[in-house]
Amino acid sequence: MASRPLAISAALIAAGLVLALVLGPVAAVLARAGGWGTLGPGDWQALRFTLWQSLLSAAFSVALAIPVARALARRRFPGRGLLISLLGAPFILPTIVGVLGLIAVFGQNGLINGTLRALGLKGFSIYGLHGVLLAHVFFNLPLATRLLLQGWLAIPAERFRLAASLGLSPRAMFRTLEAPMLLRIAPGAFAVIFVICLSSFAVALTLGGGPRATTVELAIYQAARFDFDLGRAALLSVIQLGLALAAGLVALRLGTGGGFGAGLDRMVTRWDGRTGLSRVMDAVWIALAALFLLAPLGMVVARGLPGLAQLGTGSWEAAWNSLAVALVSTLLCLAWALPLSTRWGEWMGLVGLAVSPLVLGTGLFLIVRPFVNPLSLALPVTTLVNALVALPFALRILRPEAEAVRADYARLAQALGLTPLAWIRLVLLPRLRRPLGFAAGLTAALSIGDLGVIALFADPERATLPLQVYRLMGSYQMEAAAGAALLLLIFSFGAFWLCDRGGRANADA
């Protein structure tokens, strides 16, 4: 079949480009990195804070997710499916939007501090370690809840039926069935969230509150952007890369124990939650989790509507920049993902996830600096990095369907003598329409909401909407920042919905 050599060639080209765009910047960073003695006390403080806040963020996220996931696993109520679906929203929610919502609720002039002052009580500041932890729990509690909920739902109904027939108490049932599942799932969830929090940038940038709450990623940004100490930025990038790789390897090894075996896929009936106290506690946990996750989003909408009228020309230009970056990033990501949608290709795509976006940005800065002003390439570099960061997620979505299409239709296509273009147009793309739409929506949403490399490269004339929101916050134009954040929220969820809906529409045609 003529398409097979072409497919292999396309996959090799795509893999080569991915490796070049990842290993090239990493090599530039390694070449520029100085000795360990070039790090100052502030850099070591940033390293300690990064590890400490990642540890606490992961611990709080998983610990709070356990009662929430347990309550969702054993309760049925109207809107349960919608609530579980909303738990996936923070994954595509722009970080700067979530931060602005948290400030509206927990900030100096937020709902909670306003209520405390009205009661004659002393308020609190959201900035510092506790603010960083609050934001990380906000973004990662839904992820931990979904992971643990899947673990609970994977326990066969027959196990609960057997436990009930044996007359086990709720505590004995927890010790026999639920505790082993938690020991299998929770460490992996903890490690994944720890890895995510290691690369915290936008949260520390907005809520850190000073040198004592600086992460390694933020230290890289400060060294390159303000101090113009590229050697120190490169060395910090190497440290960040080592932390991410080490934590990633731990995450892969944790949580691989055996499950409870297969069941008959019956609906799980829980006998351990029929007491009045358990019903009340489950309801409280579900209500608190929903309020914690939805109140900041509601405040973004409530405060953003009046702020839309305050948006100036700069905000609208930044919005179009974000849309353009997202469009090109999505097309580029899918162009890489289609030929790499194999088992070895998915492993290749993980290379981009192992490297911090700011490490890639610093390396690209070092590469292009001798030839051109890096600030003039802010948007193209942001586009490339966004595509690389989203590639592992796109491959995870596309690979199972793509391999099934090749297994089912390759011989028929060979017998019919289809050309490579005919194979792609008539066979591959129509059957990948649904996962392609989902992957495109996820990539577009992540790209629109990214505040990472653009903060390192951007000059006053070039900004994306997340960076514009941050600039408005920094100049204390909070009403305009709220309007820009609402616009960013609409663009992110709108892009995801349009792409996902487009992939599902007439998918069976």
N, C-alpha and C positions, 0 to 999 in steps of 0.2 A: 504494500500500500504506500503510495507516494507521500501521503500525509504524515506517515510515521517518522521518516528522516527529518521532514520539515518541523514536526512538533518537537523532536529532540533538539534540533538546531535552535528553535525559538526558546526552548527551556534553558539551553546552555547560555544563550545570549542574555536572557533575563537574569539568570543566576550570576553571570559575570558582572552585569551592571550593578546588581544588588551588592555583591561582594566588594566591587570597586568603590561604591558610594559609602560603604560602611568601613572597610578596612583602610581606605585611603585617608579619611579624616583621622581614624584611630592612629595610623602610622605617623601622621603629621603631629598629632598630640604627643605621642611617645618620643618623637625626635626632638620636640621643643621642650619637653619636661626637664626641669632642672633637678638638682639633688634634693634630698629630703630636708636639708638645712634651710632651704628657701621658704619653708612654711613658717608662718608666725603663730603666736599664741591664739590669735583670732581664728586661724584656719583649723587648729586642733580643737578649739572650742566648737567650731561648726561641725567637725567630724563627730565629736561626742554628742552634740545636740541632735544630729541626724540619726544616730543609732538609738538614742534614748527616746526621741519622739516617735520613731518608727516602731520601737518595741511597745511603747505605751499605746499608740494608736491601734496597732494590731490586737493587743490584749483587750482593750476596751471594746473594740468593734466586735470581736468574737464573743466576749463575755456577755455583752448586751444582746447579741443576736441569738444566743441560745434560748432564752425564754420567749423571745418573739417568734422564732421559728417553731418552737414547740407548740405555742398557742395556735399558730396558723395550721400546724399539722393536725391538730386534734379538734379544730372548730370548723363548722360550716355556717356561713352567714351571708346575707345578700351583699354583693360587692366584693366578696373575697377574691375572686379571680381578677377583678380590676385592681385591687390593692396589690396583689402579687405582681401583676404586670407593671404597676407603677414603681415597684422596687427596682426595676431595671432602668428607670429614667435617669438616676444620678450618673450612670455610666456614660451617657452621651450628653449630660448637662455640662455646659461650659463652666469651668472651675470658677472663673471670675463672677459668673452669675450666681452660683451657689454661695460664694463668699459675700456678695452684696446682699443676698437674702438673709444670710446669717447675721450680718451687721444690722439689718433692719429689725431683726428679732432680738439679738443679744447685744447690740452695740450700745454706745453711750446714750444715744437718743432712740434706742429701740424699744420694742414693746415691754420687755421684761424690766429693763432699767427704769422706764417710765412708770411702770406699775409699782416698783419698789420705792421710787421717790414719792409717789402719791401716798404710799403707806407710811412715809416717814422713815424709810429704811435706806441704808447706804447702798449705792449701786456698785457695779464691778466693771472692769475693763475686759474687753474681748481680746486684746492684743497680748502677745507673748505665748508661752508654751501652752497654756490652757486654750487659747484661741486656735492654735494650730491643731491641737488634739480634737477640739470641737469640730473643726472643719473636716478633719480626716475621718472622724467617726460618722459625720453626716454623709460623706461620699462612699464610705466603705461598709457601713452597717448594712445597707441593702445587699451588697455583694455577699457578705458573710451570712446573712439571713437566707439568701437564695441557695447558697451551697449547703448549709445545714438543713434547710427544708427538703432539699432533694435527698439528703441522707435519711431523714425521717420517713419520707414517702417511699424510699426503697426497701424499708423493712416490710417483709411480706405480711399480709393481713392474718395469715395462719399463725404467725408467731404471737400476735396479740390475742387471737382467739384461744390459743393454747395456754397463754399466761392467765387469761380470764378463767378458763376451765380448771386450772390448778389453784385458783383462789389467791393469786399473788396480790399483795398490797401494792398501791401506787409506787411506794418507795422501792419495793422489791422488783417491780416491773421496770422501773427506771434503771436500777442496778443491773438487771439481767439483759435488757434489750437496748435501752437508749444510751447508757454510758459506754458500752463497747462501740456503738456507732459514732459517738462524739469523739472517742479516742482515735477513731480511724479518720474522721473528716476534719475535725477542728484543727489539728496541727497543720494540715495542708492549707486550710483557709487562713490560718494565722501567718504562715510563711508567704502566701501570695500577697496578702495585704501589707506585710512587712516590706516586700519588694516594691510595691506600689508607693508606699510612703517614703522609701529611701530616695526616690527621685522627685520628691515634693519641691516644686518651684513656685507656682502661682500662689499657693496657700501661704508659704513662708514669706513671699514677697509682699503680700497684702496684710497678713495677720501676725507676722513675726514680731514686730514691735521693737527691734533693736538688735545689736550685735550678739546678745546672749541667746537669741532665738533665730539663728541663721543656719540654714542647711548647707551641705556641700554644694548643691546645685546653685543656690543663691550666692555662695562665695565665688563660684566660677563666674557667674554673671557680673558680680561686682568687680572681680579682678580684671576681666576682659573689658567691661563697659566703662568703668569709672577710673580704675587705677591704670588701665592699659598695660598691665603686667601679664603678658601672654605666657611667659614661662611658668608663673605661678598658676595661672588658669589651666595650663596644660597639665601640670602636676596634679592639681585638684581633680581634673578630668580623669586622670589615670586612677586615682583613688576611688572616684565615683564608679568607674568601670569595674574595678576589682570588687567593690561592695556589691554591685548589682549582679555580677556573675556568681559570686559566692552565695548570695542569698537566693538567686535563681536555682542553683544546683540543689540547695537545701529544700526549696519548695518542690522540686521535682521528686525528691526522694521521700518526702513526708506524705503520710496519708495513703499508703499503698497496701494496707492490710486487706484481708478478705472480708466479704460481706456476709449476709445472712442466708445466701442461697436463693433459689428461685421459689416463687409462689404461684398462685393461680390467678394473679392480677385481679383479685376481688377488692372491692372498696374496703379501706381500712376502717374498722369500727373500734373506737377507743372507749374502754370501760374505766380508765383511770382518771377521767376528768369530769365525772358526773357530780361531784360534790359542789355545794354552793361556793365554797372558798376558791376552788380551782376555776370555776366559771368566772368569778369576779377577777381573779388574778390574770387569767388569759385575756379577758376583755380590757383590763388596764394596760397590759403590755402592748396589745395591738393598738389601742387608742393612743398611747404615748408615742409609739414608733411612727404611726401615721401622722400625728401632730408634729413631731420633730422633723419629719421629712417634707411634709406638705406646707407647713406654716411659712418657711422661708420662700418657697416658690410663690405662695399666695401673696406675700409681701412684695416680691419683685413685680408681680402683675399690678398690685394695688398702687404702688409708688411709681411704677414705670409709665402707667397710662398718662398722668399729667406731664411726665418728663419727656414724652415723645415730642411735645411742642417746643421743647427747649433744645432739640438737636440742631446743631449747626452744620455747615457745609463739610467740616472735617469729619464729623461722625458718619455722614452719608457716604463720603468718599471711602472711609475705612470700611463701611459695610460692603460696598461694591468690591473693594480689595479682598475682603474675606470670602465673598461669593466666588470671585475669580480664582483665588487660591484653592478653594474647596473643589471647584469644578475640575481644574487641572490635576490636583492631587488625586481626585477620585479616578479620573481617566487613566492617570499614570499607574496608580495602584492596581487597577483592574487589568491593565495591559501587562503588568508583571505577574499578577496572580493567575491569569488564565493558563499560560504555559507552565507555571510552577505548581499547578494544582495536582501534585502527586505527593507520595509519602516523603521522598527525599526533598522535593521542592518545599514542602512545609517546614522541614527542618532548616532548610536554607533561609526561609523567611524569618525564622526565629532569631537569626543573627541581628536583624534590625531592632528587635525588641530588647535584646540584651544590652544594647548601647544606649546610654542616655541621650535624649535629643540635644541637650546642651553640649554634650561631648562631641556629637556630630557637628553641631553648629560651630564650636570652637575650632575643630579640625578644618572645616571648610573655610572658616575665617583665615586660618593660617595658610591654607593652600592658595586662596585667591588674592590675598593681601599684596604679594609682590607684583601683581599684574593689573589690579583694578581696585577701586575703592569698595571694600566689602559692603558698606552701607547701601550702595546702589543696587546690590543684589539681594536685598532683604527679602523681597517677595519670592523670587525664584528659589532661594535656599530654603525658605519656609515651606514652599510647595514640595520640594524634594524630601525634606525631612518628614513632613506630614504623611507623605505617601509611604515612606519606609516604616514609620511607626504603625500605620494602619495595616500594612501588608500581612503580618501574622494573623490578624483577626479575619481578614478577607480570605486567606488560605484555609483557615479552620472552617469557614462557612462553605467554601466552594469545593474543597477537595473530595469529600464523600460523594457528592452528586456527580462531579466530573469523572471520578474513577468508575462510578456505576454506568455512566453513559459510554465510556470507552469499552467497558466489559460487555455491554449489551449490544452495541451497534458497530463495533470496529470491523467485525467480519462481514457484516452486511454491507457496510460502506466499501470495503475492499472488493466484494463481489460485484457491486454496482459500478465500480471504477470511479468513485467520487474524487474530485480534485480537492486539494487542501482547503481552498476557499469555499467550495460547496459543502464540505464536511462541517466547517465552522458555521456557515450560514444556515444550512438546512438541518443539521443534527445537533451540534454542540450548543450553540447559543439559545435555540428555542427551549431546550430541556434544562438549561441553566438559568432561565429567566428569573425564576423566583429567588434562588440564592444570590444571583447577581444583583437583583434589586435590593436585597437585604444588606449585602456587602457594600454596595454603593452608598446606601443610606447611612450606614454606620461610619464609613470613611468620610463622607461629606460632613456629618455632624461633628465628628472628632476634629476634623480640619478647621471647620468654622469656629469652634470654641477653643482652639489651641492658643495658649499664651506661654510660649517657650522660646524658640529660636528667634521669633520676631522681636522679642524684647531685647535680645542680644545684638541684633543687626540693625534695627529700624532707626531711621533718622526722622526729624520732625515732619518731613513731607510724606513719609511712607509709614502707614500704620494699618493694622487690621482692627476689626471691631473690638476684640478682647483687649488689645493694647490701648485703644481709645477709651474704653471703660476705665481701665486702670489710670490713665492720664487724667481723666475727668475726676476720679476719686482723689488723686493726688493733689489736684488744684481745688479741692473742696466744692466742686460743682456737683453735689450729690443728686440733685433733681435731674440734671442732664445725664449723670451716670446711670441713674435708675432707668431713664428712658432708653439709653443705649443698651443697657442690660436686657430690658424687655425685648428690644429689637433683636438682640443676639439670641435670646431664648426662642423667639419666633422663627428666626432663620435656621437655628440648629434643629429644632423639632420639625419644622416645616420641610427641610431638606431630607431628613430621615423619612418622614411620612410619605413625601412625594416619590422618592426612590423605591421604598419598600412597597408602596401601593402600586407603582408602575410595574414592579416585578411580579406582583401577585395578580394583576389584572390580565385576564385572558391567558393565564399561565398554562392552562390545559389545552389551549387552542392549537 
